[in-house]
Amino acid sequence: MKITGITATPIRVPRAGTFTSSLGRSAYTENAVVEIETDGDITGIGEICSIWDRKGRGQAEDINDLLAEVLVGRDPFRIAETHAVMDALLHRSYPAKAGVDMALYDIVGKALDTPVYNLLGGMVRDRVLLSHSLSMGEPEQVARQAADLVKKGYKTVKVKIGMDQRADLATVEAVRKRIGDDIVLRVDANMGWPTPKEAVRNIKALEPFHLELVEQPLHFSDLEGLRHVREHVDTPIMADESVWVPGDAIACIRAGAVDIFNVYLAEAGGIYPAAQIFAIAEAARLPCIIGSMPELGIGTSAQAHLAFAMRNLGYGSDVNGVVYHADDIIHETLRIEDGYILPPPGPGLGVSLNPDKVEAYRIK
C-alpha cells in the first residue's frame, strides 16, 4: 500500500462557552483536518490541534506546502520511518506531524480491521477516568461550574489559577466548599507564577484544600525552579508545557523537576512519540495523564486509544476535548458516561468525517 495524497483543511469550531485561563480567552478552536489517501482504497483521518501560535491554518500549510510532497508514495505502515522523515524536513510543527501520525494509525487499523489501541499493545483498562477544566471567573461562578460537572458524573475537576493570588485562593476555597471532599481537585497555573519562591508560597496557601496536584507552576524552561518547587511543597507537581517531546521527558527526569507528566498527542507529534513519553516515564516510575488542546472528535478518539493502552496512566485525564465545543466534525458521538470515556467503536480511530460539517467550519 502507498500514500497517494495528503491534504490538511483548517477549520474553526465554536466553543460551548468562552473559556478563560492565564493563557487568555478562547471563544472558538482553530484546528485542521488531515486526510491521507492510499492506493488501497483506504483513507485515514487525523487532526491538527493547537492553542499555540500558527494554530490550524499555519500548521496545515506545513502539511500542504511541504510534508505532502515528500510523504506521497511512502508506505503508511512505516510510521516510525515517516516520523524520521518529517523530523528531518521540518523543525518542530509537532501538531502538524501529529495530524499525519493519527491518520497513518487510522489507515493501519482499518487495513488490519482492528482498533488503534491494539496496535499499541492492547487495552489495559475498559474505561478511562476523566478530568474537566473550569474556566476562570468569579469564585462562585467557578464553583457553580464545578458543581454542574459533578452532577454530570465528573470525579475530578481542575481550577485554572496563576493570575492573582487572592483570587486563586478564593476560587479554590469556593470550589472545594461546593464540591465537598470526595471530589478530586487539581489546579493548573499555566506557567503563571514568575519565581519558584512565589510558586511555593502560593501552593502552600492552597494545600489546605487537599489538592491532587499542581500543574506547570513555572515557565516551561525553568526545570531548576520546578525542582525547587517540588522539593518544598507536599503536593505533586505535574509538567505540561515543560514536556512536549520524548527528549523533554528525559530532561525533566534528569532534573528531578516533576512527579507527573501531562502528555499531549499534539505537542508530542502524535501517538507514536506520545507512547514513547509514557515508556520513558514508566521506566522512571512516574505516572502520566493525557492533556487536551482541546481536540475535536478525531483528536479525542486518538487520545482515547492511547489512554486505553498505556499502563502508567495514573490519574484522571483530559480525554474529552469534544465536550468543550458546540459542535463536531465527525458522525459518531464518543461515549462519556459517569465521568469516564469508553473505547471508540470500530477499526482504526473508530470515527468518520462528516464532510458537511468540515465544509461548514472550513476557514475560507
SULBELTA-V553962 format. One line per field, one symbol per residue. ss: DSSP state (H for helix, E for strand, L for the rest). A space follows every 10 residues. Layout:
ss->???
//
This chain:
ss->LLEEEEEEEE EEEEEEEEEE ELLEEEEEEE EEEEEEEELL LLEEEEEELL LLLLHHHHHH HHHHHHHHHH HLLLLLLLHH HHHHHHHHHL LLLHHHHHHH HHHHHHHHHH HHLLEHHHHL LLLLLLEEEE LEEELLLLHH HHHHHHHHHH HLLLLEEEEE LLLLHHHHHH HHHHHHHHHL LLLEEEEELL LLLLLHHHHH HHHHHHHHHL EEEEELLLLL LLHHHHHHHH HHLLLEEEEL LLLLLHHHHH HHHHHLLLLE EEELHHHHLL HHHHHHHHHH HHHLLLEEEE LLLLLLHHHH HHHHHHHHHL LLELLLELLL HHHHELLLLE LLLLLEELLE EELLLLLELL LLELHHHHHH HELL
//
